[in-house]
């Protein structure tokens, strides 16, 4: 069976209501926290992507019992210090940067050497940014090229609390330090640039000894040693990052309307909504509620009548870091030049996404000017594509694949997009939902 997809026709007008798969960030964090809890925890609507299933395999290697049913996952935690650190353990994190970085925060008190590996894409990413702070707790690391996977870690049973300044806006690094701080003596203090805060909200929901103070640019977080985590249940909301593809599909389609139900609209994750609204998008929240500290809502999206260019405020970057590829498609149809800067974090993802964003737009006929951390996009409101475009060799980055599909459906052309299996890492149902919308009656 071919692992590529061919799209030759634009999508027709549609009116549709959909439900998107469970939030990946919360799914992985639930798996890790449930593995530290005492007793059985249960999750509904857990995302069954490769990244989440890899997290489940990882905690199984650490002696945790997991029962995965159709729409329910049960994890039987052995307590905060209940992992079984057997000699010679190799934890393969596959493509998941979230798992690889967060689990290191849980392995800082291991009493044996543990090896961490990943696929080709993950092995190119920077792990020194997390081994440096975790080594200050007392753990020892050995990394390939002093930076990459594979790496090995030997923990310490006498972890010292640390002071940590996270200035990149990396929720993964911040979360790993929080998890390590839960096992250290004393109080670990973190000053962190704004980024997604699912870990902090989960700590607060579980009544762990965490304190958080907010200001405009940074959060100050204090976490003390945790003695016990109670077992807990969770109904995972839909993922805003996955929803973003269908939001943009609707905005760029003629005379269309879409409702996406039960979406996580955590303020640290909706930079994409804020940016798109500044560019003319009609997106409204309905049936808003708070669930275990997370904000949930139904989204209503209508086609854009006019798209405005944007000089994107950098303060919105961290809240939209996973969505910039799809935002660039909106900029491609804007009236004027859009400017996005301070985006070096995009190149720390599964592929060098800033380069790929520019490449896709160039293949479409859109002029860009790109540096190592910025892009200028010269929009064309009348853009029509009538040529063949081939997307391949992109390190199987799921967001490159999905962005290309949305571009093909909204701008036209003859697209040959390779490695469709890449969506299994984050959103296995993506093409299924595309077809639900495509063939809506």
Secondary structure, DSSP 8 states (H G I E B T S, - for coil): --SEEEE-S-----EEEE---B-HHHHHHHHHHHHHSEEEEEEES---SHHHHHHHHHHHHTT-EEEE-SSEEEEEEE-TT-----TT-EEE-TT-HHHHHHHHHHSTT-SSEEEEE--HHHHTS--HHHHHHHHHHT-EEEEETTTEEEEEEE--SS-B--EEEE-S--HHHHHHHHHHHTTSBSEEEEEEES---HHHHHHHHTT-SEEEEE-SSEEEEEEE-----B--EEE--B-HHHHHHHHHHHHTSTT-EEEEEEEE--TTTTHHHHHHHHTT-EEEEEEEEEETTEEEEEEEEE--S--B--B--GGGSGGGTTTHHHHHHHHHTSBSEEEE---GGGGGSSS-HHHHHHHHHHHHT-EEEE-SS-EEEE--TT----SEEEE--STT-HHHHHHHHHHHHHH-SEEEEE-GGGGGGT-TTHHHHHHHHHT--
